[in-house]
Amino acid sequence: MTATALVAAAALTTACSGSSGAAKVPGAPAAAGSSTDADRAVEKIIAAEMPAAASLIPPGSTAAAIKKRGTLSVGGTQTSALFSLLNPTTGKVEGFDAALSQLLAKYIIGKPRTRLTNVTSATREALLKNHSVDAVFSTYTITPERARTVAFAGPYYTDGLALQVRKNDTSIRSLSGLEGRTVVTESGSTAATVLSRKVPTAKIQLFDTNTECLEALRQGRADAYILDQGILAGNASSNPDVEVLPGTYSSEPYGIGLPRDEPDFKKFVNAWLLKIEADGTWAKVWKETVGTQVPGDAPTPPAIG
């Protein structure tokens, strides 16, 4: 998202959405039935992507190895609306991150061939380090600590941490309402660190996935859920018993996670990001995913590097 509070959801290879029309949080998925049209539009955008010139993929490069293999191995998720969510009707993963991963595959291979490995906030670094995946597209916030073990391309988007509560609970309206309360978030995310600093008395419970955190909140095992606003908004769009409170409490720049021992690939992916931003492809994908719920023109992408 942009540094203002925008959007909804998390990451993989092709994500989808269904919605409750009552959701007013920016970034909530589009109404039921409209995701098909948006997905078709994204497919057209991907089909229009031209493969990289041979001179940009020299022999011995990481991109050349991926091209020879014929598949881009992507770390991501299937549980985050607008960014990377499995559409049970089509069997595809749809959304902003999913589309970007397919665009990168098309640019390298000539076809949008990706192979998904499901990741969590706690497993991303290990999968990159042992080369189980080529890249992680998973609403992956760039931090100095992570940058010591991961090479990040980007950032390509900026979001912010927000709060989700049950609609029938009016006792929490901001961070101050979390004192002494039980709050869930994903293990390995930046949210736990931010919350412990801002509300030291909050009782933090960690789960591996967004789905587990959401269910803990809905079932009353937690009083609130803190994570990126976009992901929470995606939850609210299809679960009318929860809501996202106004305001964000951090800036979360999203990067594409890459292995640190492949500096040539980071340079290649950053150049590709600059290309799709300059030629309007980035904005078109945003409009058909995140932009289905955020009015107005596409935001200006954050400065790469």
Order of alpha helices (4+ residues) and beta strands (2+ residues): alpha-alpha-beta-beta-beta-beta-alpha-beta-alpha-beta-beta-beta-beta-alpha-beta-alpha-beta-alpha-beta-beta-alpha-alpha
